[in-house]
Amino acid sequence: MKKQPVIFSSLSQLHRAMGQAAPLHPLISILNYGDAKFDPKEFEQGIILDFYKISFKTSFSGKLRYGQGYYDFEAGGMSFIAPGQLLKMQDEEADYSGMTLHIHPDFIRHYSLNTQIKHYGFFGYSAAEALYLSEKEKETILSIYRFIEDELGERIDKFSQDVIISQIELLLNYANRFYDRQFLTRKNINNDILSKLEETLENYFRDDKLLIKGLPTVNSVAENINVTPRYLSDLLRNLVGLNTQQYIHEKVIAKAKEYLAKDELTIAEIAYHLGFEHPQSLNKLFKSKTSFSPSDYKKSLLN
């Protein structure tokens, strides 16, 4: 019988499996996986956590599988995993050193963070889209981990949860800032993603796949260039000011203008060639983007 992923519903359960002492707080803990005593083979089918996992890996000689790919954290970096996601660890000789913060949803349930945390896009990124940190950024992040660790080591009182929540919010806001910097500084990788996106959309139009599948979707183009939909949208928003859906629409409008300029097809035929089920849908999108209907735009070209 094929083994199933191991599901950890509590922090205590995870700590026991890692051969570590019980967490100081039942709903939040910091664990150094480098100190953990566990056999990765026991979790070869992966693990699923019912809580948030925010990791900073100071070194990672093994590989972590996340979704369909592997990522080498050798240089160190941060990863963000939301509850319910499948995580696989490979290579029993791996060094998983670093600080990992586990947060049960119940810990933040009665705080605004419970809603806000869902808006941090990096919880939807893959491990290959991890956050790389400069030495100064590492110091900033580690100082927050240590502050939370110290707070958990002190006597828990009525202020503890508020103080720790504020530190988690600070950690996430710094991560947001550092990701924003990463989008701007990793030019070669980002340009490669943009080139692949352009190629994907051009191939999509050129091969008439639209006639069968309709308009390209955010998920389909992201899958084709091997990035997560959320990462692609966040990257584009930072680089060109558009999310992926808006970027696709811009390309569709540009293609529609090409067809209109050639004056070889009717507007209904253009809509069909662009993957619209109904010409009215093209009319609506075109007018929302250009303030012209396709027919008015076509007339303007003749003036």
C-alpha positions as CSV (number, residue, x, y, z in Angstrom):
1,M,0.0,0.0,0.0
2,K,1.4,3.4,-1.0
3,K,2.3,5.6,1.9
4,Q,0.4,8.8,2.3
5,P,1.7,12.3,3.3
6,V,2.0,12.7,7.0
7,I,-0.4,15.4,8.3
8,F,0.6,17.5,11.3
9,S,-2.4,19.1,12.9
10,S,-0.6,20.4,16.0
11,L,2.8,21.9,16.8
12,S,3.3,19.4,19.5
13,Q,2.9,16.5,17.1
14,L,5.5,18.1,14.7
15,H,8.0,18.6,17.6
16,R,7.7,15.0,18.7
17,A,8.2,13.8,15.1
18,M,11.4,16.0,14.9
19,G,12.7,14.6,18.2
20,Q,12.4,18.0,19.9
21,A,11.0,19.2,23.2
22,A,7.4,20.2,23.4
23,P,6.8,23.8,22.1
24,L,6.7,26.5,24.8
25,H,3.4,27.7,23.4
26,P,0.8,25.3,21.8
27,L,0.1,27.6,18.9
28,I,3.4,29.1,17.9
29,S,7.0,27.8,18.0
30,I,10.4,28.3,16.5
31,L,12.3,25.1,15.4
32,N,15.7,24.6,14.0
33,Y,15.4,21.7,11.6
34,G,19.2,21.3,11.8
35,D,18.9,20.2,15.4
36,A,16.0,17.9,14.7
37,K,16.4,14.2,14.9
38,F,14.4,12.6,12.1
39,D,14.8,10.3,9.2
40,P,13.6,12.0,5.9
41,K,12.7,8.6,4.6
42,E,9.9,8.5,7.1
43,F,8.4,11.4,5.2
44,E,9.2,10.4,1.7
45,Q,5.6,11.0,0.6
46,G,5.8,14.5,2.1
47,I,4.2,16.3,5.0
48,I,1.2,18.6,5.2
49,L,1.1,21.2,8.0
50,D,-2.1,22.6,9.3
51,F,-0.3,25.8,10.2
52,Y,1.9,28.5,8.6
53,K,5.6,27.8,8.2
54,I,8.0,30.7,7.7
55,S,11.6,29.5,7.3
56,F,14.9,31.2,7.1
57,K,17.5,28.6,6.0
58,T,21.1,29.7,6.8
59,S,22.3,26.7,4.9
60,F,20.6,23.9,3.0
61,S,22.8,21.3,1.3
62,G,19.9,19.1,0.5
63,K,17.0,19.8,-1.7
64,L,13.4,20.6,-0.8
65,R,10.7,19.5,-3.2
66,Y,7.7,21.8,-3.5
67,G,5.0,21.1,-6.0
68,Q,6.7,19.8,-9.2
69,G,10.2,21.2,-8.7
70,Y,13.2,21.2,-6.5
71,Y,15.0,24.1,-5.0
72,D,18.5,24.3,-3.5
73,F,18.7,26.6,-0.5
74,E,22.5,26.4,-0.3
75,A,22.9,30.2,-0.4
76,G,20.3,30.6,2.3
77,G,16.9,32.3,1.9
78,M,13.3,32.5,3.2
79,S,10.3,30.4,2.2
80,F,6.7,30.9,3.2
81,I,4.2,28.0,3.3
82,A,0.5,28.3,4.1
83,P,-1.5,25.6,5.9
84,G,-2.5,22.6,3.8
85,Q,0.3,22.6,1.3
86,L,2.3,19.5,0.4
87,L,6.0,19.7,1.3
88,K,8.6,17.1,0.5
89,M,12.2,16.8,1.9
90,Q,14.8,14.8,0.1
91,D,18.4,13.7,0.8
92,E,18.9,12.2,4.2
93,E,22.3,13.9,4.5
94,A,20.8,17.3,4.0
95,D,21.6,20.2,6.4
96,Y,18.3,21.9,7.3
97,S,19.9,24.5,9.6
98,G,18.0,27.7,10.2
99,M,15.1,29.0,12.1
100,T,11.6,28.1,11.2
101,L,8.5,29.8,12.7
102,H,5.3,27.8,12.9
103,I,2.1,29.7,13.5
104,H,-1.2,27.9,14.0
105,P,-4.1,29.9,12.5
106,D,-5.8,29.9,15.9
107,F,-3.0,32.1,17.2
108,I,-3.9,35.0,14.9
109,R,-7.6,34.2,14.5
110,H,-8.9,37.2,16.6
111,Y,-6.4,39.7,15.1
112,S,-6.4,41.7,11.9
113,L,-3.4,39.6,10.8
114,N,-5.8,36.7,10.3
115,T,-7.2,38.5,7.2
116,Q,-4.0,40.4,6.2
117,I,-1.9,37.3,6.0
118,K,-3.9,36.0,3.1
119,H,-2.9,39.1,1.1
120,Y,0.8,38.3,1.3
121,G,1.4,36.8,-2.1
122,F,4.6,35.0,-1.2
123,F,2.6,32.3,0.7
124,G,1.5,31.3,-2.8
125,Y,5.0,31.1,-4.3
126,S,6.9,27.9,-5.0
127,A,10.2,27.1,-3.2
128,A,12.0,28.0,-6.4
129,E,10.7,31.6,-5.9
130,A,12.2,31.9,-2.5
131,L,13.4,35.2,-1.0
132,Y,17.2,35.8,-1.2
133,L,18.5,38.1,1.4
134,S,21.5,40.4,1.6
135,E,23.7,40.1,4.7
136,K,22.1,43.2,6.2
137,E,18.6,41.8,5.4
138,K,19.6,38.5,7.1
139,E,20.5,40.4,10.2
140,T,17.1,42.2,10.2
141,I,15.2,38.9,9.8
142,L,17.2,36.9,12.3
143,S,16.7,39.7,14.9
144,I,13.0,39.3,14.7
145,Y,13.2,35.5,15.0
146,R,15.4,35.9,18.1
147,F,13.0,38.5,19.5
148,I,10.1,36.1,19.2
149,E,12.2,33.2,20.5
150,D,13.1,35.3,23.6
151,E,9.5,36.3,24.1
152,L,8.4,32.7,24.0
153,G,11.2,31.8,26.5
154,E,9.9,34.4,29.0
155,R,6.9,33.9,31.3
156,I,3.8,34.0,29.1
157,D,1.5,36.8,30.2
158,K,-1.5,38.7,28.9
159,F,0.7,40.9,26.7
160,S,2.7,38.1,25.1
161,Q,0.4,37.4,22.2
162,D,0.0,41.0,21.2
163,V,3.8,41.5,21.3
164,I,4.5,38.4,19.2
165,I,1.7,39.3,16.7
166,S,3.3,42.7,16.2
167,Q,6.7,40.9,15.5
168,I,5.1,38.6,13.0
169,E,3.5,41.5,11.2
170,L,6.9,43.2,11.1
171,L,8.5,40.1,9.7
172,L,6.0,39.8,6.9
173,N,6.2,43.5,6.1
174,Y,10.0,43.3,5.8
175,A,9.6,40.2,3.6
176,N,7.3,42.2,1.4
177,R,9.9,45.0,1.1
178,F,12.7,42.6,0.4
179,Y,10.7,40.7,-2.3
180,D,10.0,44.1,-3.9
181,R,13.7,44.7,-4.0
182,Q,14.3,41.2,-5.4
183,F,11.9,41.8,-8.2
184,L,13.9,44.9,-9.2
185,T,17.4,43.6,-8.7
186,R,17.3,40.1,-10.3
187,K,17.2,41.5,-13.8
188,N,18.6,38.6,-15.7
189,I,16.1,36.1,-14.2
190,N,13.2,38.5,-14.4
191,N,14.0,39.3,-18.1
192,D,14.1,35.6,-18.8
193,I,10.6,35.2,-17.3
194,L,9.3,38.1,-19.3
195,S,10.9,36.7,-22.5
196,K,9.2,33.3,-21.8
197,L,5.9,35.0,-21.2
198,E,6.1,36.9,-24.5
199,E,7.1,33.8,-26.3
200,T,4.2,31.8,-24.7
201,L,1.7,34.4,-25.8
202,E,3.1,34.8,-29.3
203,N,3.0,31.0,-29.7
204,Y,-0.5,30.9,-28.4
205,F,-1.7,33.4,-31.0
206,R,0.4,31.9,-33.8
207,D,-0.7,28.3,-33.3
208,D,-4.4,29.1,-33.3
209,K,-4.8,27.4,-29.9
210,L,-7.2,30.1,-29.0
211,L,-9.7,28.7,-31.4
212,I,-9.9,25.6,-29.2
213,K,-9.0,26.7,-25.7
214,G,-10.2,30.3,-25.7
215,L,-8.3,33.2,-24.3
216,P,-5.0,32.3,-22.5
217,T,-5.5,32.2,-18.7
218,V,-3.2,33.3,-15.9
219,N,-2.8,29.7,-14.8
220,S,-2.0,28.3,-18.3
221,V,0.7,30.9,-19.1
222,A,2.2,30.6,-15.6
223,E,2.3,26.8,-15.9
224,N,3.9,27.1,-19.3
225,I,6.8,29.2,-18.0
226,N,7.1,27.2,-14.8
227,V,6.3,29.8,-12.2
228,T,3.4,30.2,-9.9
229,P,0.5,32.4,-10.9
230,R,0.8,34.6,-7.9
231,Y,4.6,35.1,-8.4
232,L,4.1,36.0,-12.1
233,S,1.4,38.6,-11.3
234,D,3.5,40.1,-8.5
235,L,6.6,40.2,-10.7
236,L,4.7,41.9,-13.6
237,R,3.0,44.4,-11.2
238,N,6.5,45.4,-10.0
239,L,8.1,45.6,-13.4
240,V,5.4,46.9,-15.8
241,G,2.6,48.0,-13.4
242,L,0.2,45.3,-14.6
243,N,-0.9,41.9,-13.2
244,T,-0.9,38.9,-15.5
245,Q,-4.6,39.2,-16.4
246,Q,-4.1,42.8,-17.4
247,Y,-0.9,41.9,-19.3
248,I,-2.7,39.2,-21.3
249,H,-5.5,41.7,-22.1
250,E,-3.0,44.2,-23.4
251,K,-1.6,41.6,-25.7
252,V,-5.0,40.6,-26.9
253,I,-5.9,44.2,-27.7
254,A,-2.6,44.7,-29.5
255,K,-3.4,41.6,-31.6
256,A,-6.9,42.8,-32.3
257,K,-5.5,46.1,-33.5
258,E,-3.3,44.2,-35.9
259,Y,-6.3,42.4,-37.4
260,L,-8.3,45.6,-37.6
261,A,-5.5,47.4,-39.4
262,K,-5.1,44.6,-42.0
263,D,-8.9,44.8,-42.7
264,E,-9.0,41.2,-43.9
265,L,-11.5,39.9,-41.3
266,T,-14.8,40.9,-39.9
267,I,-15.0,41.9,-36.2
268,A,-16.8,38.6,-35.5
269,E,-14.0,36.7,-37.2
270,I,-11.4,38.6,-35.3
271,A,-13.2,37.8,-32.0
272,Y,-13.2,34.2,-33.0
273,H,-9.5,34.2,-33.9
274,L,-8.7,35.7,-30.6
275,G,-10.6,33.1,-28.6
276,F,-13.7,35.0,-27.7
277,E,-16.9,33.0,-27.7
278,H,-19.0,36.0,-28.6
279,P,-18.0,39.2,-30.5
280,Q,-19.7,41.3,-27.8
281,S,-17.0,40.1,-25.4
282,L,-14.3,41.5,-27.6
283,N,-16.2,44.7,-28.0
284,K,-16.5,45.1,-24.2
285,L,-12.8,44.5,-23.5
286,F,-11.6,46.6,-26.5
287,K,-13.7,49.6,-25.4
288,S,-12.6,49.3,-21.8
289,K,-9.0,49.4,-22.8
290,T,-9.1,52.0,-25.7
291,S,-12.4,53.9,-25.2
292,F,-13.2,52.9,-28.8
293,S,-15.3,50.0,-30.1
294,P,-13.5,47.8,-32.6
295,S,-15.6,49.2,-35.4
296,D,-14.9,52.8,-34.3
297,Y,-11.2,52.1,-34.1
298,K,-11.3,50.6,-37.5
299,K,-13.0,53.7,-38.9
300,S,-10.4,55.9,-37.2
301,L,-7.6,54.2,-39.2
302,L,-9.2,55.3,-42.4
303,N,-9.3,59.0,-41.4
